[in-house]
Amino acid sequence: MYFNMRFLYLFLVSAMISFSCSSVKRTQKYTARGEYDKAIDLAVKKLQKNKTSKDAAAHITILEEAFSKANDEDLRQISFNKREKSRAGIRSVYYTYIDLENRQNKIRPLLPLRNPKTGKEAKIKLNDYSTNLIEAKRTFVSSLYEEAAEFMNRNNKQDFRNAHLLLSELNGIEPNFKDVHRLLEDAHFHGSDFVLVKLNNHSGQIIPTPLQRELLDFNTYGLDDFWTEYHAIKDNRINYSYGIDFNFQAIDISPERISEKEYHRNNRVKDGEEIQKDRAGNIVRDSLGNPVKVDRYVQAEAKITITTQQKAVFVGGTIVYTDLERNRQMNSFPLSAEFIFENIFATYTGDKRALDDKESRYIRNKFIPFPNNEQMVLDAGEDIKKHLKSILRRNSFN
């Protein structure tokens, strides 16, 4: 027992040393490969746990090197981009200053850091980039605004979408800059595809108003798309890009049908117990002298009448996609749905025990009044919507 505990202790100590060495080596590899922020993140994580552990000295040394090299690299890039003065460079300058601030904020809570081996304080100098960041932000926001305006002046749908992307970024950085909110609305409006949806009933049957509303409510189809807006009522102020027509060409409703079938049922069923007797008519007894009882079976008979009520509706039509700007049909898809009303009930005479499980369920049912034609079409609505949803999802505009 003592040997086992000692072995386990040595194993755990060995594993901890190995893990500790592994984290130091990983941090060194990141630094050697120029992945300075990865090295910083790992070193910070280890030092947050313990600033005086035996591998803390190595992590502090690596942190000094990685922090210095990462900052030098970023500042050189900023200097280059400022001289270049391109829009990409202006963007890079702003986000690089953000990176510099974020890197310092990771390390700041650990300071001061003292190397536990040498006793010297780590050479990690934090700088105030606030003035630089404010200037970079001002320049970048102006650049975004100007670039977005250029896109919008081209008066092209895709360019309006590009402008919206830039304005959204600008709004996240400087929410109240000039008229950015109005421009966002304009860019979204002019960048959107507006789709006019119509329901055309050529079937000769009435489509219930509640079903019409549900079919034209595009919020229920899960077609969330920022750049597409569906209208069931035409707005004369809008130039619609596309049209979708729900054409109902047939709504066939069958007559009400009632059919009956009569069966005779015979079934051998248990009917209590009786005392067992041998061939000689003597009572059979168990080892304690008690009479042996056995199940008694009888033949149960019944007559059952099964009644089936049925009524069906079939809806057929097409979904037609039209490019309204070019005045041409883009595509057409068949649409069909069916709903069957069915009720089965039964009555019987005789011994109920002769019936099987299904027949026993039927006798608990009763006659149900047939739904009217409008209700039948409404009941078919769920199947219609399911088919519509499938077509619309497979054929979105973006």
Secondary structure, 3 states (H helix, E strand, C coil): CHHHHHHHHHHHHHHHHHHHHHHHHHHHHHHHCCCHHHHHHHHHHHHHHCCCCCCHHHHHHHHHHHHHHHHHHHHHHHHHHHHHCCHHHHHHHHHHHHHHHHHHHHHHHHCCCECCCCCCECCCCCCCCHHHHHHHHHHHHHHHHHHHHHHHHCCCHHHHHHHHHHHHHHHHHCCCCCCHHHHHHHHHHHHCEEEEEEEEECCCCCCCHHHHHHHCCHHHCCCCCCCEEEECCCCCCCCCCEEEEEEEEEEEECCCEEEEEEEEEEEEEEEEEEECECCCCCECECCCCCECEEEEEEEEEEEEEEEEEEEEEEEEEEEEEEECCCCEEEEEEEEEEEEEEEEEEEEEEECHHHCCHHHHHHCCCCCCCCCCHHHHHHHHHHHHHHHHHHHHHHCCCC
